[in-house]
Amino acid sequence: MRTRTAPATAPCSAIEPSSAIEPAAPEHTGGRLAGVATMIGSGLSNQTGAAIGSLAFPVLGPVGVVAVRQYVAALVLFAVGRPRLRAFTWRQWWPVILLALVFGTMNLSLYSAIERVGLGLAVTLEFLGPLTIALATSRRRVDVCCAVIAAAGVVVLMRPRPSTDYLGMALGLLAAVCWASYILLNRTVGRRVPGAQGAAVAAGISAVMFLPVGIAVAVRHPPTVGAVACAVTAGVLSSAVPYLADLFTLRHVPPRAFGLFMSVNPVLAAVVGWIGLGQGLGGPEWAGIGAIVAANSLSILTSRG
C-alpha cells in the first residue's frame, strides 16, 4: 500500500503492496499523460481481473481463486523484490508475518463478498478501509463533512431490503478492516525492510498459507482448465499488472492526482460488473457508490499536501 501519498490513495481492491515506491517529482506533460493512461489501464485491469476470477467461482469457489491469485502475486513480488531472508531480524519478521495474514484475509473476504453481493458493492465497501483512515487522522472540518457523506452512502448501500445479503455486506466490511490494517502494517514494514523485500516475503508467506487450501480445493473439486485459466488471469490482471503499473505511475503522476484517480475504482468495479457480469445496480446503489467516491475526492482535492 502507499505510505507517502495523499489521503486514501492506497491501491484499489487487493493490489499488492508497494511501500517501497517513492513518488518522484512530477515530470513533463508527456510523462504525466503516460502516467494517467497507465492508471486507467491499471484500474481496468484490476477490476477486470476480479470479474474474470469470479467466473471460476462455480468450480473453485472464492477460496480456490484467491489461492491461485496468492501464488501469482508471490511469484511476481519475489521476482521484483528479491528478498534476502537470512538478513531479516525478528523486528522485521513480525510485521511482515502480520502483513501476510492480513493480506490473505483481505483477498479472501473481498472475493467472498464479490460472490454474494457483486463486484461493484464489494469493492465499494472495501474502499471504506483507506477512506476511514484518511478521514479519521484528519482534523479538518471539511473531512467531517466528507465522513458524513460517506456514512450516508454506506447507509444507502446497506439499507434493509428483502434481498439484502448481510453476510456478503459483512464480508465486504471485513475486507475494509483488513485493507485499513494492511495500510498501517505496510507503513511499519516500509520503515523496517528495505525496498520491496517486505512485500515480497509477505506475499510468499500468504501463498504458503494458501497452499494446503489450494490442494484441498483441488482434491474435493477437481479444477477444469477453464477455471484455472480464469484464476491465473485474475492473479495476473489484479496483482502483477497493477503492481508493475504503479511502479511507473507514481514516478510520473503527482500523489494527489494518483489518489484522486484511485477513488474512482469503486465506479470502475461497478461498471465492469455491470458490463462483464450482468450485475446491474439500481439508482440507490449508484447514489451510495457516488457518495463514497465523492467523499474521498473532496477530501483529496481540498488537502494541502
Buried (B, 14 or more C-beta within 10 A) or exposed (E): BBBBBBBBBBBBBBBBBBBBBEBEEBBEEEBBEBBBEBBBBBBBBBBBBBBBBBBBBEBBBBBBBBBBBBBBBBBBBBEBBEBEEEEBEEEBBEBBBBBBBBBBBBBBBBBBBBBBBBBBBBBBBBBBBBBBBBBEEBEEEBBEBBBEBBBBBBEBBBEEEEEEBEEBBBBBBBBBBBBBBBBBBBBBBBEBBEBBBBBBBBBBBBBEBBEEBBEEBBEEBEBEEEBBBBBBBBBBBBBBBBBBBBBBBBBBBBBBBBBBBBBBBBBBBBBBBBEBBEBEBEEEBBBBBBBBBBBBBBBBEEBEE
